[in-house]
Structures are given as structure tokens and as C-alpha cells.
Amino acid sequence: MLVKPVRTRADHQRALAEIERLIGARRGSAQADRLEVLVALVSMYEATHDAIDLPDPIEAIETHMSERGLGQADFARLVGSRSLASAILNRKRAMSLAVIRKLASEWDIPTDILVQPYRLDGERGRRAAA
């Protein structure tokens, strides 16, 4: 089982074609082992070369609200107060861990998005810790 590193776009395309050919290989077979190695190599290549930046946490919340027809009142009910909801959405106050947990569990917004640092108003160029 000769497998080469995935270093270029051409290597990536060849590996993807081989993965497609090997999909459905019998578990424990040499083909399944090759498939597993190729998937790992392609994943590493894509993480390095095709990384997608996560959205800003506040923008993610606003998008979630817009897509589901929710308003600031719905966000306020979730976080416990209108003033807190307003402060978070207007970037006057960082989200607490409790707010992040509620958003993740009740609105199903991924925590890896919510825990990112983000800009608060009045913090020229700096990013607030979540």
C-alpha cells in the first residue's frame, strides 16, 4: 500500500478520486486501510489549504435570528433580560459562558463559533474574549 503525501492541488484531486473509488471497502480490508489513510491525508491538506474562517459570534447570532424569524425579544428571553440582549447584540458587553451555553443548547449555534474573540465597541482593533 504505497500512499504519498498530499502536497499539491493535483495530489489532492488524485486522492479524492481514489477515496471515491474506495468508498464502501470492506472493513478490515487493505482497501479500507488505504481509504482511512487517504482520508486523513486529505483532511490535513484541506485544513491547511482550504480552511474556512468561522463567522463572527454576533453576526452568527444575528444570522440565526434572521433565518428563523426571531427578534431581539426572543434573544432577551433566552439570555434573561432585554438590557443584556441589547448590550450583547450592540457589542457593548461580551457574552458570558452561561449565555454561550444557552445559545449552543437552545439555538444550536456551535460553541466553536460562540467562544471566539470578537470586537466590542470602544475597543479599537482589539477583540474581546468571549
C-alpha positions in Angstrom: 0.0 0.0 0.0 2.1 2.9 -1.3 0.5 6.2 -0.2 2.1 9.6 -0.9 1.7 12.9 0.9 -1.0 15.3 -0.4 1.1 18.4 -1.1 -0.5 20.0 -4.2 -3.9 20.5 -5.8 -3.1 17.7 -8.2 -2.3 15.4 -5.3 -5.5 16.4 -3.6 -7.6 15.7 -6.7 -5.9 12.3 -7.2 -6.5 11.4 -3.5 -10.2 12.4 -3.8 -10.7 10.3 -6.9 -9.0 7.3 -5.0 -11.2 7.9 -2.0 -14.3 7.9 -4.2 -13.2 4.6 -5.7 -12.6 3.1 -2.3 -15.8 4.2 -0.6 -17.6 1.1 0.5 -14.5 -1.0 1.0 -15.0 -3.9 3.4 -13.9 -3.0 7.0 -10.6 -4.5 7.9 -9.5 -4.9 4.2 -6.4 -3.4 2.7 -8.7 -1.1 0.7 -10.4 0.1 3.8 -7.0 0.8 5.4 -5.9 2.7 2.3 -9.1 4.7 2.4 -8.6 5.6 6.1 -5.1 6.9 5.4 -6.1 8.9 2.3 -9.0 10.5 4.2 -6.5 11.6 6.9 -4.1 13.0 4.4 -6.8 14.8 2.5 -8.3 16.2 5.8 -4.8 17.6 6.8 -4.3 19.1 3.4 -7.8 20.8 3.4 -7.3 22.1 7.0 -4.2 23.8 5.9 -5.1 25.0 2.4 -8.8 25.3 2.4 -9.5 26.5 5.9 -12.8 28.4 6.3 -12.9 31.1 8.8 -15.6 30.9 11.4 -18.2 33.7 11.4 -18.1 36.5 14.0 -20.1 35.3 17.0 -22.5 38.3 17.0 -23.0 38.0 13.2 -23.8 34.3 13.7 -26.4 35.1 16.3 -28.0 37.8 14.1 -28.0 35.4 11.1 -29.6 32.7 13.2 -32.3 35.1 14.3 -32.9 36.4 10.8 -33.2 32.9 9.3 -35.7 31.8 11.9 -37.7 34.9 12.2 -36.6 35.7 15.7 -36.2 39.1 17.1 -34.3 40.8 19.9 -37.2 40.0 22.3 -36.6 36.3 21.6 -32.9 36.7 22.3 -33.8 38.6 25.5 -36.0 35.8 26.7 -33.1 33.4 26.1 -30.4 35.4 27.9 -32.7 36.6 30.7 -33.1 40.4 30.1 -33.7 43.0 27.4 -30.8 45.1 28.5 -28.3 42.2 28.4 -29.6 41.1 25.0 -29.2 44.7 23.7 -25.7 45.1 25.2 -24.6 41.8 23.6 -26.1 42.5 20.2 -24.7 46.1 20.2 -21.3 44.8 21.1 -21.3 46.7 24.4 -20.8 43.6 26.5 -19.2 40.2 25.9 -21.2 37.0 26.2 -20.8 35.1 29.4 -20.2 31.4 29.5 -23.8 30.9 30.6 -25.1 32.8 27.6 -22.8 30.8 25.3 -24.1 27.6 26.7 -27.8 28.7 26.3 -27.2 29.7 22.7 -25.4 26.4 22.0 -28.0 24.2 23.6 -31.3 26.0 22.8 -30.5 27.6 19.4 -28.0 25.0 18.3 -25.3 27.6 17.4 -21.9 25.7 17.5 -19.8 26.6 20.6 -16.6 26.9 18.4 -18.3 29.9 16.8 -19.5 31.5 20.0 -16.3 31.2 22.0 -14.2 33.1 19.5 -12.9 36.5 20.5 -14.9 39.3 18.8 -14.9 43.1 18.6 -16.7 45.1 21.2 -17.5 48.8 20.6 -14.9 51.1 22.0 -12.1 48.5 21.6 -10.2 49.9 18.6 -8.9 47.0 16.8 -8.8 44.7 19.8 -11.0 41.6 20.1 -12.9 40.8 23.3 -12.6 37.4 24.9 -15.8 35.5 24.9 
